[in-house]
C-alpha cells in the first residue's frame, strides 16, 4: 500500500474515532472501505447507499487531502 494511502487511512481512522455524527461516519466508512479496495457494490449494500455516494465522497476526501 502506498504511503499516501496509508496516511489517508490514518486520517480517516482518527476522524471515525472522534466523530459521532452518523452521516459523517457513513461517509468516512465508505471512503475507508473504498480505499481498502472493497468493491463498491459491497460497500453500497453494507451501508445502504448508492455507488455514486461512494464515488462522490471518495473524490471529496482525496481533494481535501491535497
mmCIF file of the C-alpha atoms, coordinates in Angstrom:
data_MODEL
# 
_entry.id   MODEL 
# 
loop_
_atom_site.group_PDB 
_atom_site.id 
_atom_site.type_symbol 
_atom_site.label_atom_id 
_atom_site.label_alt_id 
_atom_site.label_comp_id 
_atom_site.label_asym_id 
_atom_site.label_entity_id 
_atom_site.label_seq_id 
_atom_site.pdbx_PDB_ins_code 
_atom_site.Cartn_x 
_atom_site.Cartn_y 
_atom_site.Cartn_z 
_atom_site.occupancy 
_atom_site.B_iso_or_equiv 
_atom_site.pdbx_formal_charge 
_atom_site.auth_seq_id 
_atom_site.auth_comp_id 
_atom_site.auth_asym_id 
_atom_site.auth_atom_id 
_atom_site.pdbx_PDB_model_num 
ATOM 1  C CA . UNK A 1 1  ? 0.000   0.000  0.000  1.00 0.00 ? 1  UNK A CA 1 
ATOM 2  C CA . UNK A 1 2  ? 1.305   3.457  -0.870 1.00 0.00 ? 2  UNK A CA 1 
ATOM 3  C CA . UNK A 1 3  ? 2.455   5.800  1.898  1.00 0.00 ? 3  UNK A CA 1 
ATOM 4  C CA . UNK A 1 4  ? -0.112  8.385  0.798  1.00 0.00 ? 4  UNK A CA 1 
ATOM 5  C CA . UNK A 1 5  ? -2.914  5.840  1.013  1.00 0.00 ? 5  UNK A CA 1 
ATOM 6  C CA . UNK A 1 6  ? -1.726  4.728  4.460  1.00 0.00 ? 6  UNK A CA 1 
ATOM 7  C CA . UNK A 1 7  ? -1.768  8.356  5.592  1.00 0.00 ? 7  UNK A CA 1 
ATOM 8  C CA . UNK A 1 8  ? -5.300  8.840  4.253  1.00 0.00 ? 8  UNK A CA 1 
ATOM 9  C CA . UNK A 1 9  ? -6.466  5.686  6.067  1.00 0.00 ? 9  UNK A CA 1 
ATOM 10 C CA . UNK A 1 10 ? -4.903  7.012  9.266  1.00 0.00 ? 10 UNK A CA 1 
ATOM 11 C CA . UNK A 1 11 ? -6.708  10.347 8.852  1.00 0.00 ? 11 UNK A CA 1 
ATOM 12 C CA . UNK A 1 12 ? -9.993  8.508  8.305  1.00 0.00 ? 12 UNK A CA 1 
ATOM 13 C CA . UNK A 1 13 ? -9.393  6.297  11.327 1.00 0.00 ? 13 UNK A CA 1 
ATOM 14 C CA . UNK A 1 14 ? -8.920  9.308  13.596 1.00 0.00 ? 14 UNK A CA 1 
ATOM 15 C CA . UNK A 1 15 ? -11.983 11.006 12.114 1.00 0.00 ? 15 UNK A CA 1 
ATOM 16 C CA . UNK A 1 16 ? -14.127 7.918  12.715 1.00 0.00 ? 16 UNK A CA 1 
ATOM 17 C CA . UNK A 1 17 ? -12.966 7.634  16.341 1.00 0.00 ? 17 UNK A CA 1 
ATOM 18 C CA . UNK A 1 18 ? -13.728 11.291 17.070 1.00 0.00 ? 18 UNK A CA 1 
ATOM 19 C CA . UNK A 1 19 ? -16.972 11.929 15.179 1.00 0.00 ? 19 UNK A CA 1 
ATOM 20 C CA . UNK A 1 20 ? -20.343 10.721 16.493 1.00 0.00 ? 20 UNK A CA 1 
ATOM 21 C CA . UNK A 1 21 ? -22.406 12.144 13.571 1.00 0.00 ? 21 UNK A CA 1 
ATOM 22 C CA . UNK A 1 22 ? -23.963 9.148  11.788 1.00 0.00 ? 22 UNK A CA 1 
ATOM 23 C CA . UNK A 1 23 ? -23.884 10.798 8.342  1.00 0.00 ? 23 UNK A CA 1 
ATOM 24 C CA . UNK A 1 24 ? -20.225 11.721 8.655  1.00 0.00 ? 24 UNK A CA 1 
ATOM 25 C CA . UNK A 1 25 ? -19.365 8.235  9.878  1.00 0.00 ? 25 UNK A CA 1 
ATOM 26 C CA . UNK A 1 26 ? -21.156 6.665  6.919  1.00 0.00 ? 26 UNK A CA 1 
ATOM 27 C CA . UNK A 1 27 ? -19.189 8.881  4.533  1.00 0.00 ? 27 UNK A CA 1 
ATOM 28 C CA . UNK A 1 28 ? -15.886 8.097  6.238  1.00 0.00 ? 28 UNK A CA 1 
ATOM 29 C CA . UNK A 1 29 ? -16.572 4.364  6.313  1.00 0.00 ? 29 UNK A CA 1 
ATOM 30 C CA . UNK A 1 30 ? -17.496 4.375  2.629  1.00 0.00 ? 30 UNK A CA 1 
ATOM 31 C CA . UNK A 1 31 ? -14.231 6.112  1.757  1.00 0.00 ? 31 UNK A CA 1 
ATOM 32 C CA . UNK A 1 32 ? -12.155 3.903  4.038  1.00 0.00 ? 32 UNK A CA 1 
ATOM 33 C CA . UNK A 1 33 ? -13.617 0.722  2.577  1.00 0.00 ? 33 UNK A CA 1 
ATOM 34 C CA . UNK A 1 34 ? -13.175 2.038  -0.972 1.00 0.00 ? 34 UNK A CA 1 
ATOM 35 C CA . UNK A 1 35 ? -9.536  2.898  -0.296 1.00 0.00 ? 35 UNK A CA 1 
ATOM 36 C CA . UNK A 1 36 ? -9.124  -0.633 1.015  1.00 0.00 ? 36 UNK A CA 1 
ATOM 37 C CA . UNK A 1 37 ? -10.315 -1.954 -2.365 1.00 0.00 ? 37 UNK A CA 1 
ATOM 38 C CA . UNK A 1 38 ? -13.663 -3.247 -1.115 1.00 0.00 ? 38 UNK A CA 1 
ATOM 39 C CA . UNK A 1 39 ? -15.969 -3.497 -4.147 1.00 0.00 ? 39 UNK A CA 1 
ATOM 40 C CA . UNK A 1 40 ? -18.361 -0.549 -4.383 1.00 0.00 ? 40 UNK A CA 1 
ATOM 41 C CA . UNK A 1 41 ? -21.354 -2.881 -4.651 1.00 0.00 ? 41 UNK A CA 1 
ATOM 42 C CA . UNK A 1 42 ? -20.417 -4.479 -1.322 1.00 0.00 ? 42 UNK A CA 1 
ATOM 43 C CA . UNK A 1 43 ? -19.968 -1.072 0.326  1.00 0.00 ? 43 UNK A CA 1 
ATOM 44 C CA . UNK A 1 44 ? -23.282 0.162  -1.077 1.00 0.00 ? 44 UNK A CA 1 
ATOM 45 C CA . UNK A 1 45 ? -25.129 -2.872 0.292  1.00 0.00 ? 45 UNK A CA 1 
ATOM 46 C CA . UNK A 1 46 ? -23.399 -2.714 3.669  1.00 0.00 ? 46 UNK A CA 1 
ATOM 47 C CA . UNK A 1 47 ? -24.071 0.992  4.247  1.00 0.00 ? 47 UNK A CA 1 
ATOM 48 C CA . UNK A 1 48 ? -27.364 1.280  2.355  1.00 0.00 ? 48 UNK A CA 1 
ATOM 49 C CA . UNK A 1 49 ? -26.059 3.874  -0.101 1.00 0.00 ? 49 UNK A CA 1 
ATOM 50 C CA . UNK A 1 50 ? -25.777 4.223  -3.879 1.00 0.00 ? 50 UNK A CA 1 
ATOM 51 C CA . UNK A 1 51 ? -22.446 3.584  -5.594 1.00 0.00 ? 51 UNK A CA 1 
ATOM 52 C CA . UNK A 1 52 ? -22.369 7.240  -6.699 1.00 0.00 ? 52 UNK A CA 1 
ATOM 53 C CA . UNK A 1 53 ? -22.349 8.228  -2.994 1.00 0.00 ? 53 UNK A CA 1 
ATOM 54 C CA . UNK A 1 54 ? -19.090 6.312  -2.582 1.00 0.00 ? 54 UNK A CA 1 
ATOM 55 C CA . UNK A 1 55 ? -17.521 7.831  -5.688 1.00 0.00 ? 55 UNK A CA 1 
ATOM 56 C CA . UNK A 1 56 ? -18.500 11.363 -4.684 1.00 0.00 ? 56 UNK A CA 1 
ATOM 57 C CA . UNK A 1 57 ? -17.179 11.188 -1.117 1.00 0.00 ? 57 UNK A CA 1 
ATOM 58 C CA . UNK A 1 58 ? -14.001 9.383  -2.134 1.00 0.00 ? 58 UNK A CA 1 
ATOM 59 C CA . UNK A 1 59 ? -13.248 12.205 -4.590 1.00 0.00 ? 59 UNK A CA 1 
ATOM 60 C CA . UNK A 1 60 ? -14.091 14.856 -1.989 1.00 0.00 ? 60 UNK A CA 1 
ATOM 61 C CA . UNK A 1 61 ? -11.786 13.214 0.529  1.00 0.00 ? 61 UNK A CA 1 
ATOM 62 C CA . UNK A 1 62 ? -8.910  12.981 -1.954 1.00 0.00 ? 62 UNK A CA 1 
ATOM 63 C CA . UNK A 1 63 ? -9.341  16.681 -2.806 1.00 0.00 ? 63 UNK A CA 1 
ATOM 64 C CA . UNK A 1 64 ? -9.309  17.624 0.877  1.00 0.00 ? 64 UNK A CA 1 
ATOM 65 C CA . UNK A 1 65 ? -6.007  15.741 1.364  1.00 0.00 ? 65 UNK A CA 1 
ATOM 66 C CA . UNK A 1 66 ? -4.168  17.618 -1.387 1.00 0.00 ? 66 UNK A CA 1 
# 
